[in-house]
Structure formats: C-alpha cells, structure tokens
Amino acid sequence: MSVATKPANRVGLTGNSAVAHAMRQIDPDVVAAYPITPSTTVVEEFSGYVADGKVSTELITVESEHSAMSACVGASAAGARVMTATSSQGLALMWEVLYIASGMRLPVVMATVNRALSAPINIHCDHSDSMGARDSGWIQLYSETVQEAYDNLFQAVRIAEHRDVRLPVMVCLDGFITSHAIENMELIDDGAVRDFIGEYRPDTSLLDTDNPVTLGAMTLPDTYMEFKRQQSEAMTRSKGVILDVAKEFESAFGRSYGLFDAYMVDDADEVIVILNSAAGTTKVAVDRLRKEGRKVGVLRPRVYRPFPHEELAQALRGRKAVAVLDRADSMNAFGGPLFSDIRSALYEVDDRPVVFGRIYGLGGRDYMVEDALGVFDELREAAGKGRAGELIKYITQG
C-alpha cells in the first residue's frame, strides 16, 4: 500500500491522550470499556470525542471489564471494528473472555496500560497484567514511548485484521511512566490514517443472514486440537505480517519499527534485554559507559507475542554476557517470563552468551540509571568469569 507522507504535526501529549487521539482517528465501529486506573483517561477522553460527534463509534459503557470484553467479542463477531482499553485487575477480570476472543479469531485491538496486580493493591506500573495474559492467544506489542504507543495502535489494527492473522492485539504501555507523562510526538494527518488502516472487511458476520455462520461452536476431542493448531499457526504467520505492516508504516510516515529495537548491540560484549519505558533509562547508562570505552548495549523487544526467538537468538549470539530484566515475576518459576523465553531461545545457539535474570520495578518501584549501571557491572564480571554469579535475583530494592 502506498500512502503519501503528510507534514509533521508536533505536539506534547500524554500516552493515554495519544492513544485516545489514535482511537479517534481510527474511528472504530464499537468501543466497549469499563474505567480502571491508569487506563481510565483513554476511554474518558475518547468518550469526549463521541459526545462531540467527532467519531461515529458506538460507545458501550458496561458494569465490568468482563462485560467489556464480552461486548467486544459480540460486536466483533457481528462484523464491527472493535477497540477497548484496560489495566491490571481489569485485564485479570477479562481473562476468560481473552481466550474466547482469540479462539474465535476476532481482531479486537486493546490498549493495555500496564499496572501491578493485587494483592496488595497497587496502582503503579509493572508488567504482571500483560505477562499473565501472554499465553491467551493475543499478539502483544510493547511501547517504549508515547510516540510508539500511538504508532503501534494503527499498526495493531492492520495486523489484527490481516486475512492471514485474524487475531486480537494488545498494545502495551507503562502505567503512569508513559500513560501520564507528556512527551513531544508527531501526529499523523487524519486522512493519512484512514488511508493506512483502510476499511474493515470481515470474512464473516453473525448479522449476515444470507451467509449464516456459527462462531465458538462446541468441539469434541476429534476437532478441538485442529482449531488450536490453526490459531497457533496464525500467530506464527503474524510475525511476517507485523514486519510487512511496519515497512508500510515507515514508507508512509518515516518511523521505523521491527520485532525489537537494538541499541548499540552490534559490537556489544554485554547486553541488557528489557521491555517498554525502562529501555530508555538503560540507553542513558549505555551512552555513559560507551564514553568510558565499554562495549555495552540494550535490546528492547517490541513484539513479545509472537515471540521472535530466532531473530532474538541471532541478535544475541556471540555476546559475552546478557542480562534479561523482567518487570514481572513468575512465582516460584526459574526467573521471570522474558528471561525464560530468552534463555530458551539461546539454548541451541553454539556461541551463546552467559545469561542471567533480574526482576525489577515491581509495583512501580523506580528503575534508575544507577540500577542499569549496576547490572552492567554484573555483566562485566560474568563475562570475565564465563558464568553468572546469581542466576536470578531481585534488584531496585531499598
């Protein structure tokens, strides 16, 4: 698809305002939502666009997040372009219906503003909510900045609705750190957005009585596995679609995205792997250490599901030491979820690095440049010895 590049419109917006603005430009047929901190202002601001007649969206205000996702499923099955937003306990309350949305191959797009899960209750950022949903069959895109969250939303619509995919997509951004922080960014012209995402043409609709279909039918042991395999194969195919959509986006708007962002990794001996906004903090540490002559870098996965294991293994092979930092914990497992996936991806690599995991920033605990510098010091020691000291431990504690 060829889309003419429009003049840049630079503004300062919070992450939530940028997401709401993107939703206005997408103008979905249906948005069903229930407010929860820190995603509340996404739907709050979008409801203003509805009230002002700036979108034609049917906004459905419901009594819970379970109902919100249920309404999204029904609307999507009827052939509508559907979006929503949530966080934390809201995503947890959707759990049952997340699997239904993906199993029915419905291209729902959801902004997930990352927040810690209770108990104890905490409204601040970690990734325990979206990580808990990592096996629900949703594609997951992670966003370092306000700009990336905004851009990811448009790409998510294209990815979800692609005929080779037809799966729901989460666009994840850090609660408060990104959702409520104002950053300079570029808005895309409304017409260019419409040209990029195009008109939604569903394969089926429950309202099309001339072509009746059944969605979510009862299956028995002789058919269920085939459904799940097809769903998994669609997730695998989505990796190529994600890259194709990113290329089209770059051609249209000049901003480049891939499966991951590798900063100073090409010649690095020691690398930190980390998601979302904390990658920016880590880049400051990388710049500081580079001035001292140390070969360090940071790799930030943008796409977590489907997990690009081959590409990540290729990017990290030959390094001396790698630290994988998780802002979520898998209770009593061997490290956090990102660590487990990265370490598994490197298992078959002959020249694999020493790999250890660190769990940081739970419940919004600050992750500072000094914390990144401390991990790089651990990496230097591990690289020198050819083995990790402690494989798994918590950092950013008082």
C-alpha positions as CSV (number, residue, x, y, z in Angstrom):
1,M,0.0,0.0,0.0
2,S,1.3,3.4,-0.9
3,V,0.4,6.4,1.3
4,A,1.6,9.9,0.8
5,T,3.6,11.3,3.7
6,K,1.9,14.2,5.4
7,P,3.7,17.2,7.1
8,A,4.6,16.6,10.7
9,N,2.3,17.9,13.4
10,R,4.4,18.0,16.6
11,V,2.6,18.2,19.9
12,G,3.0,17.3,23.5
13,L,0.7,14.6,24.7
14,T,0.5,12.0,27.5
15,G,0.5,8.4,26.5
16,N,-3.2,8.0,27.3
17,S,-4.1,11.1,25.3
18,A,-2.1,9.9,22.4
19,V,-3.9,6.5,22.5
20,A,-7.3,8.2,22.7
21,H,-6.4,10.5,19.8
22,A,-5.3,7.5,17.7
23,M,-8.7,5.8,18.5
24,R,-10.5,9.0,17.3
25,Q,-8.5,8.8,14.1
26,I,-9.3,5.1,13.7
27,D,-13.0,5.7,14.4
28,P,-13.9,2.1,15.3
29,D,-17.4,0.9,15.0
30,V,-17.6,-0.1,18.7
31,V,-15.7,0.6,21.8
32,A,-16.8,-1.2,25.0
33,A,-15.0,-0.3,28.2
34,Y,-15.0,0.0,32.0
35,P,-12.7,2.5,33.6
36,I,-9.7,1.4,35.7
37,T,-6.5,3.3,36.7
38,P,-4.2,4.1,34.9
39,S,-6.1,3.5,31.6
40,T,-9.2,5.5,32.7
41,T,-8.4,8.6,30.7
42,V,-8.1,6.7,27.4
43,V,-11.8,6.0,27.4
44,E,-12.6,9.2,29.2
45,E,-11.1,11.3,26.5
46,F,-12.4,9.1,23.8
47,S,-15.9,9.5,25.2
48,G,-15.5,13.2,24.8
49,Y,-14.9,12.6,21.1
50,V,-18.1,10.6,21.0
51,A,-20.1,13.3,22.7
52,D,-18.7,16.0,20.4
53,G,-19.6,14.0,17.3
54,K,-16.0,13.6,16.2
55,V,-16.4,9.8,15.7
56,S,-19.3,7.6,14.7
57,T,-18.4,4.9,17.3
58,E,-21.0,3.2,19.4
59,L,-19.5,3.6,22.9
60,I,-20.8,0.9,25.2
61,T,-20.3,1.6,28.9
62,V,-20.7,-1.6,30.9
63,E,-20.5,-2.7,34.6
64,S,-17.2,-4.6,34.5
65,E,-14.2,-5.4,32.4
66,H,-15.6,-9.0,31.9
67,S,-18.6,-7.4,30.3
68,A,-16.5,-5.0,28.3
69,M,-14.5,-7.8,26.6
70,S,-17.7,-9.8,26.2
71,A,-19.3,-6.9,24.4
72,C,-16.2,-6.6,22.2
73,V,-16.5,-10.2,21.3
74,G,-20.1,-9.9,20.3
75,A,-19.5,-6.7,18.3
76,S,-16.5,-8.2,16.5
77,A,-18.4,-11.4,15.7
78,A,-21.1,-9.2,14.2
79,G,-18.5,-7.7,11.8
80,A,-17.6,-4.5,13.6
81,R,-14.1,-2.9,14.0
82,V,-13.7,-3.0,17.8
83,M,-11.4,-1.5,20.4
84,T,-11.1,-1.2,24.2
85,A,-8.6,-0.3,26.9
86,T,-7.8,-1.7,30.4
87,S,-5.2,-2.3,33.1
88,S,-4.3,-4.7,35.9
89,Q,-7.4,-6.1,37.6
90,G,-9.5,-5.1,34.7
91,L,-7.4,-7.3,32.4
92,A,-7.5,-10.1,35.0
93,L,-11.3,-9.9,35.1
94,M,-11.3,-10.3,31.3
95,W,-9.2,-13.5,31.5
96,E,-12.0,-15.9,30.5
97,V,-13.0,-13.8,27.5
98,L,-9.5,-13.1,26.3
99,Y,-9.2,-16.7,25.3
100,I,-12.7,-16.6,23.6
101,A,-11.7,-13.5,21.5
102,S,-8.5,-15.2,20.3
103,G,-10.1,-18.6,19.9
104,M,-12.9,-17.1,17.7
105,R,-10.2,-15.3,15.7
106,L,-11.7,-11.9,16.4
107,P,-9.4,-8.9,15.5
108,V,-10.1,-6.8,18.7
109,V,-7.5,-4.2,19.5
110,M,-6.9,-3.3,23.1
111,A,-4.6,-0.7,24.7
112,T,-3.2,-2.3,27.9
113,V,-1.8,0.3,30.3
114,N,0.5,-1.8,32.4
115,R,-0.2,-1.9,36.2
116,A,0.6,-4.3,39.0
117,L,-1.9,-6.9,40.1
118,S,-3.3,-7.1,43.6
119,A,-2.8,-8.0,46.4
120,P,-1.5,-5.9,48.0
121,I,-3.4,-3.3,45.9
122,N,-1.1,-1.1,43.8
123,I,-2.0,1.3,41.0
124,H,1.6,1.7,39.6
125,C,3.5,0.1,36.8
126,D,4.7,-3.4,36.3
127,H,4.1,-6.0,33.6
128,S,2.3,-8.7,35.7
129,D,-1.0,-8.0,34.0
130,S,0.0,-8.4,30.4
131,M,2.6,-11.1,31.2
132,G,-0.2,-13.1,32.8
133,A,-2.1,-12.9,29.5
134,R,0.9,-13.9,27.4
135,D,-0.5,-17.4,26.6
136,S,-4.0,-16.2,25.8
137,G,-3.5,-16.1,22.1
138,W,-3.3,-12.3,21.8
139,I,-0.5,-10.7,19.8
140,Q,1.4,-8.3,22.2
141,L,3.2,-5.1,21.1
142,Y,5.2,-3.2,23.7
143,S,5.8,0.6,23.6
144,E,8.9,2.5,24.9
145,T,7.5,6.0,24.3
146,V,4.3,7.9,23.8
147,Q,5.1,8.1,20.1
148,E,5.5,4.3,19.8
149,A,2.2,3.6,21.7
150,Y,0.4,6.0,19.2
151,D,2.1,4.4,16.2
152,N,1.6,0.8,17.5
153,L,-2.2,1.3,17.7
154,F,-2.5,2.0,13.9
155,Q,-0.3,-1.0,13.1
156,A,-2.2,-3.2,15.5
157,V,-5.4,-2.6,13.5
158,R,-3.7,-3.6,10.3
159,I,-2.1,-6.7,11.9
160,A,-5.2,-7.9,13.7
161,E,-7.4,-7.6,10.6
162,H,-5.0,-9.2,8.1
163,R,-6.5,-12.2,6.4
164,D,-3.5,-14.4,7.3
165,V,-3.8,-13.4,11.0
166,R,-7.3,-12.6,12.3
167,L,-6.2,-12.4,15.9
168,P,-6.6,-9.8,18.7
169,V,-3.8,-7.5,19.6
170,M,-2.7,-5.8,22.8
171,V,-0.7,-2.5,22.6
172,C,1.1,-2.3,26.0
173,L,2.4,0.9,27.5
174,D,3.7,1.6,31.0
175,G,1.2,2.9,33.5
176,F,1.9,6.5,34.6
177,I,5.5,6.4,33.3
178,T,4.2,6.5,29.8
179,S,0.4,6.8,30.2
180,H,0.5,10.1,32.2
181,A,3.8,11.6,31.1
182,I,3.8,14.3,28.4
183,E,6.2,13.7,25.6
184,N,6.8,15.5,22.3
185,M,5.5,13.5,19.4
186,E,4.3,13.7,15.9
187,L,0.6,13.2,15.0
188,I,-0.4,11.8,11.7
189,D,-3.0,13.5,9.5
190,D,-6.5,12.1,9.8
191,G,-6.8,11.3,6.1
192,A,-3.4,9.5,6.1
193,V,-4.5,7.4,9.0
194,R,-7.7,6.4,7.1
195,D,-5.7,5.5,4.0
196,F,-3.3,3.4,6.1
197,I,-5.8,1.4,8.0
198,G,-8.3,1.1,5.3
199,E,-11.9,-0.1,5.6
200,Y,-12.5,-3.2,7.6
201,R,-13.9,-6.1,5.6
202,P,-14.7,-9.0,7.9
203,D,-14.8,-12.5,6.5
204,T,-17.9,-13.4,8.3
205,S,-20.7,-11.6,10.3
206,L,-23.3,-13.1,12.6
207,L,-25.7,-10.4,11.2
208,D,-25.2,-11.6,7.6
209,T,-28.3,-13.8,7.3
210,D,-27.6,-14.6,3.7
211,N,-24.3,-16.3,4.7
212,P,-25.1,-17.8,8.2
213,V,-22.1,-19.0,10.3
214,T,-21.5,-20.3,13.8
215,L,-18.7,-18.9,15.9
216,G,-17.5,-20.5,19.1
217,A,-19.1,-23.8,18.3
218,M,-19.0,-26.8,20.6
219,T,-16.0,-29.1,19.8
220,L,-15.0,-32.6,20.9
221,P,-11.6,-34.2,21.2
222,D,-11.6,-35.1,17.5
223,T,-11.7,-31.4,16.4
224,Y,-10.5,-29.1,19.2
225,M,-6.8,-29.6,18.7
226,E,-7.1,-28.7,15.0
227,F,-8.7,-25.4,16.0
228,K,-5.9,-24.6,18.4
229,R,-3.2,-25.6,15.9
230,Q,-4.7,-23.3,13.3
231,Q,-4.7,-20.5,15.9
232,S,-1.1,-21.1,16.7
233,E,-0.1,-21.2,13.0
234,A,-1.9,-17.8,12.5
235,M,0.2,-16.4,15.4
236,T,3.3,-17.7,13.7
237,R,2.3,-16.1,10.4
238,S,1.6,-12.8,12.2
239,K,5.4,-12.2,12.6
240,G,5.8,-11.7,8.8
241,V,2.7,-9.5,8.7
242,I,4.0,-7.4,11.6
243,L,7.2,-6.8,9.6
244,D,5.3,-6.0,6.4
245,V,3.0,-3.6,8.2
246,A,6.0,-1.9,9.8
247,K,7.6,-1.4,6.4
248,E,4.5,0.2,5.0
249,F,4.2,2.4,8.1
250,E,7.9,3.5,7.7
251,S,7.3,4.2,4.0
252,A,4.2,6.3,4.8
253,F,5.3,8.1,7.9
254,G,9.1,7.8,8.2
255,R,9.2,6.0,11.6
256,S,10.8,2.6,11.6
257,Y,9.7,-0.4,13.8
258,G,10.7,-4.0,13.8
259,L,10.4,-7.0,16.1
260,F,12.8,-5.4,18.5
261,D,15.0,-2.3,19.0
262,A,18.7,-3.0,19.3
263,Y,20.6,0.0,20.7
264,M,24.4,-0.3,20.4
265,V,24.2,-4.1,20.2
266,D,26.1,-4.9,17.0
267,D,29.5,-4.7,18.6
268,A,28.5,-5.1,22.3
269,D,30.0,-7.7,24.6
270,E,27.4,-7.1,27.3
271,V,23.7,-6.5,26.7
272,I,20.6,-5.8,28.8
273,V,17.3,-7.1,27.4
274,I,14.3,-5.1,28.8
275,L,10.8,-4.1,27.8
276,N,9.0,-0.7,27.5
277,S,10.0,2.6,29.0
278,A,12.8,1.2,31.1
279,A,14.8,0.7,27.9
280,G,15.1,4.5,27.7
281,T,16.7,4.6,31.1
282,T,19.0,1.8,30.1
283,K,20.1,3.7,27.0
284,V,21.3,6.5,29.2
285,A,23.5,4.0,31.0
286,V,24.8,2.6,27.7
287,D,25.7,6.1,26.5
288,R,27.6,6.8,29.7
289,L,29.5,3.5,29.6
290,R,30.3,3.9,25.9
291,K,32.1,7.1,26.7
292,E,34.2,5.1,29.0
293,G,35.1,2.7,26.2
294,R,32.9,-0.2,27.3
295,K,31.1,-2.2,24.6
296,V,27.6,-2.4,26.0
297,G,24.1,-2.3,24.5
298,V,20.4,-2.7,25.2
299,L,17.9,-4.8,23.3
300,R,14.2,-4.0,23.7
301,P,11.7,-6.5,22.3
302,R,8.8,-4.7,20.7
303,V,6.9,-7.8,19.8
304,Y,6.6,-10.3,22.7
305,R,3.9,-12.5,21.2
306,P,4.6,-14.0,18.7
307,F,7.9,-14.5,20.4
308,P,10.6,-13.9,17.7
309,H,13.0,-16.5,19.2
310,E,15.1,-17.0,16.0
311,E,15.7,-13.3,15.5
312,L,16.5,-12.6,19.1
313,A,18.9,-15.5,19.3
314,Q,20.7,-14.2,16.2
315,A,20.9,-10.7,17.7
316,L,22.3,-12.0,21.0
317,R,24.6,-14.8,19.8
318,G,28.3,-14.1,20.2
319,R,27.8,-11.7,23.1
320,K,29.8,-12.4,26.2
321,A,27.0,-11.9,28.7
322,V,23.3,-11.0,28.6
323,A,21.0,-9.8,31.5
324,V,17.3,-10.2,31.0
325,L,15.3,-7.8,33.2
326,D,11.7,-8.6,34.0
327,R,9.1,-6.2,35.4
328,A,7.1,-9.2,36.4
329,D,7.7,-12.4,38.4
330,S,6.6,-15.9,37.6
331,M,6.1,-17.1,41.2
332,N,8.5,-20.0,42.1
333,A,9.4,-20.5,38.4
334,F,13.0,-20.2,37.2
335,G,13.1,-16.4,36.6
336,G,10.7,-14.0,35.0
337,P,8.8,-14.7,31.8
338,L,11.0,-12.7,29.5
339,F,14.1,-14.4,31.0
340,S,12.7,-17.8,30.5
341,D,11.8,-17.1,26.8
342,I,15.2,-15.5,26.0
343,R,17.2,-18.2,27.7
344,S,15.2,-20.9,25.9
345,A,15.8,-19.1,22.6
346,L,19.5,-19.2,23.1
347,Y,19.7,-22.9,24.2
348,E,20.5,-24.2,20.7
349,V,23.0,-21.4,19.8
350,D,26.6,-22.7,19.8
351,D,28.2,-19.4,20.8
352,R,25.5,-18.4,23.3
353,P,26.4,-15.9,26.0
354,V,26.2,-16.2,29.7
355,V,22.6,-15.3,30.6
356,F,21.1,-14.3,33.9
357,G,17.8,-12.7,35.0
358,R,16.9,-9.8,37.2
359,I,13.5,-8.9,38.4
360,Y,13.0,-5.1,38.9
361,G,10.5,-2.4,39.4
362,L,7.5,-4.3,40.7
363,G,4.6,-2.1,41.8
364,G,6.1,0.9,40.2
365,R,9.5,0.8,42.1
366,D,11.8,3.3,40.3
367,Y,14.4,1.8,37.9
368,M,17.2,4.3,37.8
369,V,20.3,4.8,35.6
370,E,22.3,3.6,38.6
371,D,20.4,0.3,38.6
372,A,21.3,-0.3,35.0
373,L,24.9,0.6,35.7
374,G,24.9,-2.0,38.5
375,V,23.6,-4.7,36.1
376,F,26.3,-3.8,33.6
377,D,28.9,-4.2,36.3
378,E,27.5,-7.7,37.0
379,L,27.6,-8.4,33.3
380,R,31.3,-7.4,33.1
381,E,32.1,-9.8,36.0
382,A,30.0,-12.6,34.4
383,A,31.7,-12.1,31.0
384,G,35.2,-12.2,32.7
385,K,34.4,-15.5,34.5
386,G,32.4,-17.1,31.8
387,R,29.5,-17.8,34.2
388,A,26.9,-15.9,36.1
389,G,27.1,-15.3,39.8
390,E,23.5,-15.4,40.8
391,L,21.3,-16.6,38.0
392,I,18.1,-14.9,39.4
393,K,17.7,-12.1,41.9
394,Y,15.7,-9.0,42.7
395,I,17.0,-5.5,42.1
396,T,15.7,-2.0,42.7
397,Q,15.0,-2.9,46.4
398,G,15.7,-0.4,49.2
